[in-house]
Amino acid sequence: MATNTQKPKGPASYFPSIEKNYGQPIEHWMKVLKKAGPLKHMELVSLLKAEHGIGHGHANALVAAFLSGEKKAPAR
């Protein structure tokens, strides 16, 4: 029996926790990253941590998703 309730993998697996902990949808964070300009991965991670108080793991997941083009939160 197949189900459509597959758990997201990779960076997207962090999205529900990020939205809950920081009170903004993933799309908000993607806009923040886009506005930051052409920075390297760790520069973007540092920006999220320093300017928005996001933890390292969550910042890393957001940047990885952003740089890979995975811009939408997974369907729930």
mmCIF file of the N, C-alpha and C atoms, coordinates in Angstrom:
data_MODEL
# 
_entry.id   MODEL 
# 
loop_
_atom_site.group_PDB 
_atom_site.id 
_atom_site.type_symbol 
_atom_site.label_atom_id 
_atom_site.label_alt_id 
_atom_site.label_comp_id 
_atom_site.label_asym_id 
_atom_site.label_entity_id 
_atom_site.label_seq_id 
_atom_site.pdbx_PDB_ins_code 
_atom_site.Cartn_x 
_atom_site.Cartn_y 
_atom_site.Cartn_z 
_atom_site.occupancy 
_atom_site.B_iso_or_equiv 
_atom_site.pdbx_formal_charge 
_atom_site.auth_seq_id 
_atom_site.auth_comp_id 
_atom_site.auth_asym_id 
_atom_site.auth_atom_id 
_atom_site.pdbx_PDB_model_num 
ATOM 1   N N  . MET A 1 1  ? 0.847  -1.173 0.000  1.00 0.00 ? 1  MET A N  1 
ATOM 2   C CA . MET A 1 1  ? 0.000  0.000  0.000  1.00 0.00 ? 1  MET A CA 1 
ATOM 3   C C  . MET A 1 1  ? 0.897  1.243  0.000  1.00 0.00 ? 1  MET A C  1 
ATOM 4   N N  . ALA A 1 2  ? 0.751  2.066  -1.015 1.00 0.00 ? 2  ALA A N  1 
ATOM 5   C CA . ALA A 1 2  ? 1.555  3.282  -1.127 1.00 0.00 ? 2  ALA A CA 1 
ATOM 6   C C  . ALA A 1 2  ? 0.869  4.436  -0.416 1.00 0.00 ? 2  ALA A C  1 
ATOM 7   N N  . THR A 1 3  ? 1.689  5.306  0.161  1.00 0.00 ? 3  THR A N  1 
ATOM 8   C CA . THR A 1 3  ? 1.142  6.495  0.816  1.00 0.00 ? 3  THR A CA 1 
ATOM 9   C C  . THR A 1 3  ? 1.803  7.733  0.238  1.00 0.00 ? 3  THR A C  1 
ATOM 10  N N  . ASN A 1 4  ? 1.131  8.856  0.344  1.00 0.00 ? 4  ASN A N  1 
ATOM 11  C CA . ASN A 1 4  ? 1.674  10.119 -0.135 1.00 0.00 ? 4  ASN A CA 1 
ATOM 12  C C  . ASN A 1 4  ? 2.256  10.954 0.999  1.00 0.00 ? 4  ASN A C  1 
ATOM 13  N N  . THR A 1 5  ? 2.545  10.327 2.110  1.00 0.00 ? 5  THR A N  1 
ATOM 14  C CA . THR A 1 5  ? 3.045  11.063 3.270  1.00 0.00 ? 5  THR A CA 1 
ATOM 15  C C  . THR A 1 5  ? 4.537  10.787 3.466  1.00 0.00 ? 5  THR A C  1 
ATOM 16  N N  . GLN A 1 6  ? 5.323  10.946 2.406  1.00 0.00 ? 6  GLN A N  1 
ATOM 17  C CA . GLN A 1 6  ? 6.759  10.745 2.515  1.00 0.00 ? 6  GLN A CA 1 
ATOM 18  C C  . GLN A 1 6  ? 7.375  11.909 3.282  1.00 0.00 ? 6  GLN A C  1 
ATOM 19  N N  . LYS A 1 7  ? 8.308  11.573 4.143  1.00 0.00 ? 7  LYS A N  1 
ATOM 20  C CA . LYS A 1 7  ? 9.002  12.617 4.899  1.00 0.00 ? 7  LYS A CA 1 
ATOM 21  C C  . LYS A 1 7  ? 10.013 13.284 3.977  1.00 0.00 ? 7  LYS A C  1 
ATOM 22  N N  . PRO A 1 8  ? 10.119 14.618 4.092  1.00 0.00 ? 8  PRO A N  1 
ATOM 23  C CA . PRO A 1 8  ? 11.125 15.305 3.281  1.00 0.00 ? 8  PRO A CA 1 
ATOM 24  C C  . PRO A 1 8  ? 12.528 14.880 3.693  1.00 0.00 ? 8  PRO A C  1 
ATOM 25  N N  . LYS A 1 9  ? 13.443 14.924 2.742  1.00 0.00 ? 9  LYS A N  1 
ATOM 26  C CA . LYS A 1 9  ? 14.832 14.549 3.010  1.00 0.00 ? 9  LYS A CA 1 
ATOM 27  C C  . LYS A 1 9  ? 15.729 15.750 2.787  1.00 0.00 ? 9  LYS A C  1 
ATOM 28  N N  . GLY A 1 10 ? 16.939 15.655 3.270  1.00 0.00 ? 10 GLY A N  1 
ATOM 29  C CA . GLY A 1 10 ? 17.908 16.716 3.073  1.00 0.00 ? 10 GLY A CA 1 
ATOM 30  C C  . GLY A 1 10 ? 17.517 17.986 3.814  1.00 0.00 ? 10 GLY A C  1 
ATOM 31  N N  . PRO A 1 11 ? 17.916 19.138 3.266  1.00 0.00 ? 11 PRO A N  1 
ATOM 32  C CA . PRO A 1 11 ? 17.626 20.411 3.939  1.00 0.00 ? 11 PRO A CA 1 
ATOM 33  C C  . PRO A 1 11 ? 16.146 20.627 4.235  1.00 0.00 ? 11 PRO A C  1 
ATOM 34  N N  . ALA A 1 12 ? 15.274 20.157 3.353  1.00 0.00 ? 12 ALA A N  1 
ATOM 35  C CA . ALA A 1 12 ? 13.833 20.358 3.537  1.00 0.00 ? 12 ALA A CA 1 
ATOM 36  C C  . ALA A 1 12 ? 13.314 19.694 4.806  1.00 0.00 ? 12 ALA A C  1 
ATOM 37  N N  . SER A 1 13 ? 14.024 18.700 5.315  1.00 0.00 ? 13 SER A N  1 
ATOM 38  C CA . SER A 1 13 ? 13.573 18.040 6.541  1.00 0.00 ? 13 SER A CA 1 
ATOM 39  C C  . SER A 1 13 ? 13.624 18.988 7.739  1.00 0.00 ? 13 SER A C  1 
ATOM 40  N N  . TYR A 1 14 ? 14.391 20.051 7.637  1.00 0.00 ? 14 TYR A N  1 
ATOM 41  C CA . TYR A 1 14 ? 14.492 21.042 8.710  1.00 0.00 ? 14 TYR A CA 1 
ATOM 42  C C  . TYR A 1 14 ? 13.415 22.123 8.630  1.00 0.00 ? 14 TYR A C  1 
ATOM 43  N N  . PHE A 1 15 ? 12.743 22.246 7.491  1.00 0.00 ? 15 PHE A N  1 
ATOM 44  C CA . PHE A 1 15 ? 11.827 23.364 7.263  1.00 0.00 ? 15 PHE A CA 1 
ATOM 45  C C  . PHE A 1 15 ? 10.733 23.510 8.315  1.00 0.00 ? 15 PHE A C  1 
ATOM 46  N N  . PRO A 1 16 ? 10.025 22.451 8.700  1.00 0.00 ? 16 PRO A N  1 
ATOM 47  C CA . PRO A 1 16 ? 8.975  22.632 9.727  1.00 0.00 ? 16 PRO A CA 1 
ATOM 48  C C  . PRO A 1 16 ? 9.531  23.188 11.039 1.00 0.00 ? 16 PRO A C  1 
ATOM 49  N N  . SER A 1 17 ? 10.685 22.701 11.446 1.00 0.00 ? 17 SER A N  1 
ATOM 50  C CA . SER A 1 17 ? 11.301 23.176 12.686 1.00 0.00 ? 17 SER A CA 1 
ATOM 51  C C  . SER A 1 17 ? 11.744 24.635 12.555 1.00 0.00 ? 17 SER A C  1 
ATOM 52  N N  . ILE A 1 18 ? 12.282 24.995 11.402 1.00 0.00 ? 18 ILE A N  1 
ATOM 53  C CA . ILE A 1 18 ? 12.719 26.378 11.167 1.00 0.00 ? 18 ILE A CA 1 
ATOM 54  C C  . ILE A 1 18 ? 11.522 27.319 11.246 1.00 0.00 ? 18 ILE A C  1 
ATOM 55  N N  . GLU A 1 19 ? 10.432 26.943 10.591 1.00 0.00 ? 19 GLU A N  1 
ATOM 56  C CA . GLU A 1 19 ? 9.234  27.788 10.616 1.00 0.00 ? 19 GLU A CA 1 
ATOM 57  C C  . GLU A 1 19 ? 8.692  27.936 12.032 1.00 0.00 ? 19 GLU A C  1 
ATOM 58  N N  . LYS A 1 20 ? 8.698  26.850 12.789 1.00 0.00 ? 20 LYS A N  1 
ATOM 59  C CA . LYS A 1 20 ? 8.193  26.877 14.159 1.00 0.00 ? 20 LYS A CA 1 
ATOM 60  C C  . LYS A 1 20 ? 9.092  27.720 15.067 1.00 0.00 ? 20 LYS A C  1 
ATOM 61  N N  . ASN A 1 21 ? 10.401 27.525 14.965 1.00 0.00 ? 21 ASN A N  1 
ATOM 62  C CA . ASN A 1 21 ? 11.342 28.190 15.873 1.00 0.00 ? 21 ASN A CA 1 
ATOM 63  C C  . ASN A 1 21 ? 11.543 29.669 15.581 1.00 0.00 ? 21 ASN A C  1 
ATOM 64  N N  . TYR A 1 22 ? 11.439 30.057 14.319 1.00 0.00 ? 22 TYR A N  1 
ATOM 65  C CA . TYR A 1 22 ? 11.770 31.439 13.957 1.00 0.00 ? 22 TYR A CA 1 
ATOM 66  C C  . TYR A 1 22 ? 10.572 32.240 13.462 1.00 0.00 ? 22 TYR A C  1 
ATOM 67  N N  . GLY A 1 23 ? 9.391  31.625 13.417 1.00 0.00 ? 23 GLY A N  1 
ATOM 68  C CA . GLY A 1 23 ? 8.150  32.348 13.161 1.00 0.00 ? 23 GLY A CA 1 
ATOM 69  C C  . GLY A 1 23 ? 7.959  32.921 11.773 1.00 0.00 ? 23 GLY A C  1 
ATOM 70  N N  . GLN A 1 24 ? 8.740  32.452 10.820 1.00 0.00 ? 24 GLN A N  1 
ATOM 71  C CA . GLN A 1 24 ? 8.614  32.936 9.446  1.00 0.00 ? 24 GLN A CA 1 
ATOM 72  C C  . GLN A 1 24 ? 8.553  31.740 8.501  1.00 0.00 ? 24 GLN A C  1 
ATOM 73  N N  . PRO A 1 25 ? 7.806  31.870 7.406  1.00 0.00 ? 25 PRO A N  1 
ATOM 74  C CA . PRO A 1 25 ? 7.785  30.781 6.426  1.00 0.00 ? 25 PRO A CA 1 
ATOM 75  C C  . PRO A 1 25 ? 9.127  30.674 5.696  1.00 0.00 ? 25 PRO A C  1 
ATOM 76  N N  . ILE A 1 26 ? 9.389  29.548 5.113  1.00 0.00 ? 26 ILE A N  1 
ATOM 77  C CA . ILE A 1 26 ? 10.641 29.320 4.389  1.00 0.00 ? 26 ILE A CA 1 
ATOM 78  C C  . ILE A 1 26 ? 10.826 30.353 3.281  1.00 0.00 ? 26 ILE A C  1 
ATOM 79  N N  . GLU A 1 27 ? 9.741  30.726 2.643  1.00 0.00 ? 27 GLU A N  1 
ATOM 80  C CA . GLU A 1 27 ? 9.827  31.719 1.566  1.00 0.00 ? 27 GLU A CA 1 
ATOM 81  C C  . GLU A 1 27 ? 10.453 33.028 2.067  1.00 0.00 ? 27 GLU A C  1 
ATOM 82  N N  . HIS A 1 28 ? 10.165 33.405 3.307  1.00 0.00 ? 28 HIS A N  1 
ATOM 83  C CA . HIS A 1 28 ? 10.768 34.607 3.892  1.00 0.00 ? 28 HIS A CA 1 
ATOM 84  C C  . HIS A 1 28 ? 12.288 34.485 3.923  1.00 0.00 ? 28 HIS A C  1 
ATOM 85  N N  . TRP A 1 29 ? 12.776 33.343 4.386  1.00 0.00 ? 29 TRP A N  1 
ATOM 86  C CA . TRP A 1 29 ? 14.220 33.154 4.506  1.00 0.00 ? 29 TRP A CA 1 
ATOM 87  C C  . TRP A 1 29 ? 14.880 33.085 3.136  1.00 0.00 ? 29 TRP A C  1 
ATOM 88  N N  . MET A 1 30 ? 14.185 32.540 2.143  1.00 0.00 ? 30 MET A N  1 
ATOM 89  C CA . MET A 1 30 ? 14.728 32.511 0.786  1.00 0.00 ? 30 MET A CA 1 
ATOM 90  C C  . MET A 1 30 ? 14.872 33.938 0.241  1.00 0.00 ? 30 MET A C  1 
ATOM 91  N N  . LYS A 1 31 ? 13.929 34.804 0.570  1.00 0.00 ? 31 LYS A N  1 
ATOM 92  C CA . LYS A 1 31 ? 14.015 36.208 0.146  1.00 0.00 ? 31 LYS A CA 1 
ATOM 93  C C  . LYS A 1 31 ? 15.181 36.909 0.841  1.00 0.00 ? 31 LYS A C  1 
ATOM 94  N N  . VAL A 1 32 ? 15.372 36.623 2.126  1.00 0.00 ? 32 VAL A N  1 
ATOM 95  C CA . VAL A 1 32 ? 16.499 37.199 2.870  1.00 0.00 ? 32 VAL A CA 1 
ATOM 96  C C  . VAL A 1 32 ? 17.811 36.794 2.197  1.00 0.00 ? 32 VAL A C  1 
ATOM 97  N N  . LEU A 1 33 ? 17.929 35.530 1.839  1.00 0.00 ? 33 LEU A N  1 
ATOM 98  C CA . LEU A 1 33 ? 19.159 35.043 1.216  1.00 0.00 ? 33 LEU A CA 1 
ATOM 99  C C  . LEU A 1 33 ? 19.354 35.647 -0.167 1.00 0.00 ? 33 LEU A C  1 
ATOM 100 N N  . LYS A 1 34 ? 18.290 35.755 -0.929 1.00 0.00 ? 34 LYS A N  1 
ATOM 101 C CA . LYS A 1 34 ? 18.395 36.345 -2.270 1.00 0.00 ? 34 LYS A CA 1 
ATOM 102 C C  . LYS A 1 34 ? 18.836 37.808 -2.175 1.00 0.00 ? 34 LYS A C  1 
ATOM 103 N N  . LYS A 1 35 ? 18.270 38.531 -1.222 1.00 0.00 ? 35 LYS A N  1 
ATOM 104 C CA . LYS A 1 35 ? 18.591 39.947 -1.031 1.00 0.00 ? 35 LYS A CA 1 
ATOM 105 C C  . LYS A 1 35 ? 20.051 40.135 -0.595 1.00 0.00 ? 35 LYS A C  1 
ATOM 106 N N  . ALA A 1 36 ? 20.628 39.138 0.050  1.00 0.00 ? 36 ALA A N  1 
ATOM 107 C CA . ALA A 1 36 ? 22.001 39.236 0.550  1.00 0.00 ? 36 ALA A CA 1 
ATOM 108 C C  . ALA A 1 36 ? 23.015 39.352 -0.578 1.00 0.00 ? 36 ALA A C  1 
ATOM 109 N N  . GLY A 1 37 ? 22.656 38.914 -1.764 1.00 0.00 ? 37 GLY A N  1 
ATOM 110 C CA . GLY A 1 37 ? 23.572 39.008 -2.892 1.00 0.00 ? 37 GLY A CA 1 
ATOM 111 C C  . GLY A 1 37 ? 24.401 37.752 -3.066 1.00 0.00 ? 37 GLY A C  1 
ATOM 112 N N  . PRO A 1 38 ? 25.361 37.828 -3.975 1.00 0.00 ? 38 PRO A N  1 
ATOM 113 C CA . PRO A 1 38 ? 26.153 36.650 -4.340 1.00 0.00 ? 38 PRO A CA 1 
ATOM 114 C C  . PRO A 1 38 ? 27.251 36.324 -3.329 1.00 0.00 ? 38 PRO A C  1 
ATOM 115 N N  . LEU A 1 39 ? 26.853 35.788 -2.204 1.00 0.00 ? 39 LEU A N  1 
ATOM 116 C CA . LEU A 1 39 ? 27.815 35.392 -1.175 1.00 0.00 ? 39 LEU A CA 1 
ATOM 117 C C  . LEU A 1 39 ? 28.051 33.891 -1.244 1.00 0.00 ? 39 LEU A C  1 
ATOM 118 N N  . LYS A 1 40 ? 29.138 33.444 -0.652 1.00 0.00 ? 40 LYS A N  1 
ATOM 119 C CA . LYS A 1 40 ? 29.439 32.016 -0.578 1.00 0.00 ? 40 LYS A CA 1 
ATOM 120 C C  . LYS A 1 40 ? 28.589 31.372 0.511  1.00 0.00 ? 40 LYS A C  1 
ATOM 121 N N  . HIS A 1 41 ? 28.540 30.054 0.474  1.00 0.00 ? 41 HIS A N  1 
ATOM 122 C CA . HIS A 1 41 ? 27.703 29.282 1.405  1.00 0.00 ? 41 HIS A CA 1 
ATOM 123 C C  . HIS A 1 41 ? 27.904 29.716 2.855  1.00 0.00 ? 41 HIS A C  1 
ATOM 124 N N  . MET A 1 42 ? 29.129 29.676 3.333  1.00 0.00 ? 42 MET A N  1 
ATOM 125 C CA . MET A 1 42 ? 29.369 29.980 4.747  1.00 0.00 ? 42 MET A CA 1 
ATOM 126 C C  . MET A 1 42 ? 29.158 31.454 5.066  1.00 0.00 ? 42 MET A C  1 
ATOM 127 N N  . GLU A 1 43 ? 29.313 32.319 4.087  1.00 0.00 ? 43 GLU A N  1 
ATOM 128 C CA . GLU A 1 43 ? 29.017 33.736 4.305  1.00 0.00 ? 43 GLU A CA 1 
ATOM 129 C C  . GLU A 1 43 ? 27.520 33.925 4.536  1.00 0.00 ? 43 GLU A C  1 
ATOM 130 N N  . LEU A 1 44 ? 26.704 33.191 3.778  1.00 0.00 ? 44 LEU A N  1 
ATOM 131 C CA . LEU A 1 44 ? 25.248 33.256 3.962  1.00 0.00 ? 44 LEU A CA 1 
ATOM 132 C C  . LEU A 1 44 ? 24.846 32.657 5.308  1.00 0.00 ? 44 LEU A C  1 
ATOM 133 N N  . VAL A 1 45 ? 25.466 31.547 5.692  1.00 0.00 ? 45 VAL A N  1 
ATOM 134 C CA . VAL A 1 45 ? 25.193 30.929 6.989  1.00 0.00 ? 45 VAL A CA 1 
ATOM 135 C C  . VAL A 1 45 ? 25.515 31.931 8.101  1.00 0.00 ? 45 VAL A C  1 
ATOM 136 N N  . SER A 1 46 ? 26.667 32.565 8.005  1.00 0.00 ? 46 SER A N  1 
ATOM 137 C CA . SER A 1 46 ? 27.074 33.548 9.019  1.00 0.00 ? 46 SER A CA 1 
ATOM 138 C C  . SER A 1 46 ? 26.098 34.715 9.091  1.00 0.00 ? 46 SER A C  1 
ATOM 139 N N  . LEU A 1 47 ? 25.604 35.167 7.945  1.00 0.00 ? 47 LEU A N  1 
ATOM 140 C CA . LEU A 1 47 ? 24.632 36.262 7.913  1.00 0.00 ? 47 LEU A CA 1 
ATOM 141 C C  . LEU A 1 47 ? 23.360 35.874 8.663  1.00 0.00 ? 47 LEU A C  1 
ATOM 142 N N  . LEU A 1 48 ? 22.835 34.681 8.390  1.00 0.00 ? 48 LEU A N  1 
ATOM 143 C CA . LEU A 1 48 ? 21.610 34.237 9.076  1.00 0.00 ? 48 LEU A CA 1 
ATOM 144 C C  . LEU A 1 48 ? 21.831 34.112 10.583 1.00 0.00 ? 48 LEU A C  1 
ATOM 145 N N  . LYS A 1 49 ? 22.983 33.621 10.970 1.00 0.00 ? 49 LYS A N  1 
ATOM 146 C CA . LYS A 1 49 ? 23.283 33.458 12.385 1.00 0.00 ? 49 LYS A CA 1 
ATOM 147 C C  . LYS A 1 49 ? 23.443 34.811 13.076 1.00 0.00 ? 49 LYS A C  1 
ATOM 148 N N  . ALA A 1 50 ? 24.221 35.703 12.482 1.00 0.00 ? 50 ALA A N  1 
ATOM 149 C CA . ALA A 1 50 ? 24.545 36.976 13.116 1.00 0.00 ? 50 ALA A CA 1 
ATOM 150 C C  . ALA A 1 50 ? 23.386 37.961 13.092 1.00 0.00 ? 50 ALA A C  1 
ATOM 151 N N  . GLU A 1 51 ? 22.697 38.057 11.966 1.00 0.00 ? 51 GLU A N  1 
ATOM 152 C CA . GLU A 1 51 ? 21.667 39.083 11.821 1.00 0.00 ? 51 GLU A CA 1 
ATOM 153 C C  . GLU A 1 51 ? 20.258 38.622 12.186 1.00 0.00 ? 51 GLU A C  1 
ATOM 154 N N  . HIS A 1 52 ? 20.048 37.297 12.231 1.00 0.00 ? 52 HIS A N  1 
ATOM 155 C CA . HIS A 1 52 ? 18.691 36.796 12.476 1.00 0.00 ? 52 HIS A CA 1 
ATOM 156 C C  . HIS A 1 52 ? 18.608 35.798 13.626 1.00 0.00 ? 52 HIS A C  1 
ATOM 157 N N  . GLY A 1 53 ? 19.748 35.488 14.248 1.00 0.00 ? 53 GLY A N  1 
ATOM 158 C CA . GLY A 1 53 ? 19.750 34.596 15.407 1.00 0.00 ? 53 GLY A CA 1 
ATOM 159 C C  . GLY A 1 53 ? 19.384 33.154 15.101 1.00 0.00 ? 53 GLY A C  1 
ATOM 160 N N  . ILE A 1 54 ? 19.614 32.738 13.878 1.00 0.00 ? 54 ILE A N  1 
ATOM 161 C CA . ILE A 1 54 ? 19.297 31.358 13.495 1.00 0.00 ? 54 ILE A CA 1 
ATOM 162 C C  . ILE A 1 54 ? 20.470 30.464 13.872 1.00 0.00 ? 54 ILE A C  1 
ATOM 163 N N  . GLY A 1 55 ? 20.154 29.297 14.409 1.00 0.00 ? 55 GLY A N  1 
ATOM 164 C CA . GLY A 1 55 ? 21.193 28.339 14.786 1.00 0.00 ? 55 GLY A CA 1 
ATOM 165 C C  . GLY A 1 55 ? 21.942 27.824 13.568 1.00 0.00 ? 55 GLY A C  1 
ATOM 166 N N  . HIS A 1 56 ? 23.139 27.301 13.793 1.00 0.00 ? 56 HIS A N  1 
ATOM 167 C CA . HIS A 1 56 ? 24.007 26.883 12.697 1.00 0.00 ? 56 HIS A CA 1 
ATOM 168 C C  . HIS A 1 56 ? 23.364 25.830 11.796 1.00 0.00 ? 56 HIS A C  1 
ATOM 169 N N  . GLY A 1 57 ? 22.797 24.798 12.384 1.00 0.00 ? 57 GLY A N  1 
ATOM 170 C CA . GLY A 1 57 ? 22.193 23.724 11.579 1.00 0.00 ? 57 GLY A CA 1 
ATOM 171 C C  . GLY A 1 57 ? 21.048 24.217 10.717 1.00 0.00 ? 57 GLY A C  1 
ATOM 172 N N  . HIS A 1 58 ? 20.195 25.047 11.295 1.00 0.00 ? 58 HIS A N  1 
ATOM 173 C CA . HIS A 1 58 ? 19.061 25.588 10.541 1.00 0.00 ? 58 HIS A CA 1 
ATOM 174 C C  . HIS A 1 58 ? 19.542 26.553 9.456  1.00 0.00 ? 58 HIS A C  1 
ATOM 175 N N  . ALA A 1 59 ? 20.516 27.391 9.778  1.00 0.00 ? 59 ALA A N  1 
ATOM 176 C CA . ALA A 1 59 ? 21.065 28.313 8.787  1.00 0.00 ? 59 ALA A CA 1 
ATOM 177 C C  . ALA A 1 59 ? 21.696 27.535 7.634  1.00 0.00 ? 59 ALA A C  1 
ATOM 178 N N  . ASN A 1 60 ? 22.435 26.500 7.964  1.00 0.00 ? 60 ASN A N  1 
ATOM 179 C CA . ASN A 1 60 ? 23.082 25.677 6.945  1.00 0.00 ? 60 ASN A CA 1 
ATOM 180 C C  . ASN A 1 60 ? 22.049 25.014 6.037  1.00 0.00 ? 60 ASN A C  1 
ATOM 181 N N  . ALA A 1 61 ? 20.963 24.517 6.619  1.00 0.00 ? 61 ALA A N  1 
ATOM 182 C CA . ALA A 1 61 ? 19.907 23.878 5.825  1.00 0.00 ? 61 ALA A CA 1 
ATOM 183 C C  . ALA A 1 61 ? 19.237 24.888 4.898  1.00 0.00 ? 61 ALA A C  1 
ATOM 184 N N  . LEU A 1 62 ? 18.959 26.087 5.401  1.00 0.00 ? 62 LEU A N  1 
ATOM 185 C CA . LEU A 1 62 ? 18.349 27.116 4.562  1.00 0.00 ? 62 LEU A CA 1 
ATOM 186 C C  . LEU A 1 62 ? 19.249 27.488 3.395  1.00 0.00 ? 62 LEU A C  1 
ATOM 187 N N  . VAL A 1 63 ? 20.526 27.679 3.663  1.00 0.00 ? 63 VAL A N  1 
ATOM 188 C CA . VAL A 1 63 ? 21.464 28.061 2.606  1.00 0.00 ? 63 VAL A CA 1 
ATOM 189 C C  . VAL A 1 63 ? 21.620 26.933 1.595  1.00 0.00 ? 63 VAL A C  1 
ATOM 190 N N  . ALA A 1 64 ? 21.716 25.702 2.064  1.00 0.00 ? 64 ALA A N  1 
ATOM 191 C CA . ALA A 1 64 ? 21.844 24.569 1.146  1.00 0.00 ? 64 ALA A CA 1 
ATOM 192 C C  . ALA A 1 64 ? 20.627 24.489 0.229  1.00 0.00 ? 64 ALA A C  1 
ATOM 193 N N  . ALA A 1 65 ? 19.440 24.661 0.802  1.00 0.00 ? 65 ALA A N  1 
ATOM 194 C CA . ALA A 1 65 ? 18.215 24.631 -0.005 1.00 0.00 ? 65 ALA A CA 1 
ATOM 195 C C  . ALA A 1 65 ? 18.195 25.793 -0.985 1.00 0.00 ? 65 ALA A C  1 
ATOM 196 N N  . PHE A 1 66 ? 18.586 26.971 -0.526 1.00 0.00 ? 66 PHE A N  1 
ATOM 197 C CA . PHE A 1 66 ? 18.611 28.158 -1.377 1.00 0.00 ? 66 PHE A CA 1 
ATOM 198 C C  . PHE A 1 66 ? 19.559 27.962 -2.558 1.00 0.00 ? 66 PHE A C  1 
ATOM 199 N N  . LEU A 1 67 ? 20.747 27.520 -2.283 1.00 0.00 ? 67 LEU A N  1 
ATOM 200 C CA . LEU A 1 67 ? 21.743 27.367 -3.337 1.00 0.00 ? 67 LEU A CA 1 
ATOM 201 C C  . LEU A 1 67 ? 21.411 26.234 -4.306 1.00 0.00 ? 67 LEU A C  1 
ATOM 202 N N  . SER A 1 68 ? 20.647 25.254 -3.855 1.00 0.00 ? 68 SER A N  1 
ATOM 203 C CA . SER A 1 68 ? 20.267 24.152 -4.736 1.00 0.00 ? 68 SER A CA 1 
ATOM 204 C C  . SER A 1 68 ? 18.988 24.448 -5.513 1.00 0.00 ? 68 SER A C  1 
ATOM 205 N N  . GLY A 1 69 ? 18.346 25.565 -5.181 1.00 0.00 ? 69 GLY A N  1 
ATOM 206 C CA . GLY A 1 69 ? 17.115 25.936 -5.885 1.00 0.00 ? 69 GLY A CA 1 
ATOM 207 C C  . GLY A 1 69 ? 15.868 25.374 -5.261 1.00 0.00 ? 69 GLY A C  1 
ATOM 208 N N  . GLU A 1 70 ? 15.960 24.742 -4.103 1.00 0.00 ? 70 GLU A N  1 
ATOM 209 C CA . GLU A 1 70 ? 14.812 24.163 -3.401 1.00 0.00 ? 70 GLU A CA 1 
ATOM 210 C C  . GLU A 1 70 ? 14.171 25.270 -2.579 1.00 0.00 ? 70 GLU A C  1 
ATOM 211 N N  . LYS A 1 71 ? 13.293 26.051 -3.204 1.00 0.00 ? 71 LYS A N  1 
ATOM 212 C CA . LYS A 1 71 ? 12.818 27.287 -2.588 1.00 0.00 ? 71 LYS A CA 1 
ATOM 213 C C  . LYS A 1 71 ? 11.465 27.181 -1.900 1.00 0.00 ? 71 LYS A C  1 
ATOM 214 N N  . LYS A 1 72 ? 10.796 26.096 -1.980 1.00 0.00 ? 72 LYS A N  1 
ATOM 215 C CA . LYS A 1 72 ? 9.475  26.004 -1.366 1.00 0.00 ? 72 LYS A CA 1 
ATOM 216 C C  . LYS A 1 72 ? 9.488  25.007 -0.226 1.00 0.00 ? 72 LYS A C  1 
ATOM 217 N N  . ALA A 1 73 ? 8.681  25.284 0.752  1.00 0.00 ? 73 ALA A N  1 
ATOM 218 C CA . ALA A 1 73 ? 8.525  24.346 1.860  1.00 0.00 ? 73 ALA A CA 1 
ATOM 219 C C  . ALA A 1 73 ? 7.835  23.094 1.346  1.00 0.00 ? 73 ALA A C  1 
ATOM 220 N N  . PRO A 1 74 ? 8.149  21.949 1.908  1.00 0.00 ? 74 PRO A N  1 
ATOM 221 C CA . PRO A 1 74 ? 7.519  20.708 1.467  1.00 0.00 ? 74 PRO A CA 1 
ATOM 222 C C  . PRO A 1 74 ? 6.026  20.699 1.799  1.00 0.00 ? 74 PRO A C  1 
ATOM 223 N N  . ALA A 1 75 ? 5.264  19.998 0.972  1.00 0.00 ? 75 ALA A N  1 
ATOM 224 C CA . ALA A 1 75 ? 3.829  19.839 1.239  1.00 0.00 ? 75 ALA A CA 1 
ATOM 225 C C  . ALA A 1 75 ? 3.647  19.042 2.504  1.00 0.00 ? 75 ALA A C  1 
ATOM 226 N N  . ARG A 1 76 ? 2.664  19.419 3.277  1.00 0.00 ? 76 ARG A N  1 
ATOM 227 C CA . ARG A 1 76 ? 2.405  18.698 4.543  1.00 0.00 ? 76 ARG A CA 1 
ATOM 228 C C  . ARG A 1 76 ? 1.143  17.916 4.443  1.00 0.00 ? 76 ARG A C  1 
# 
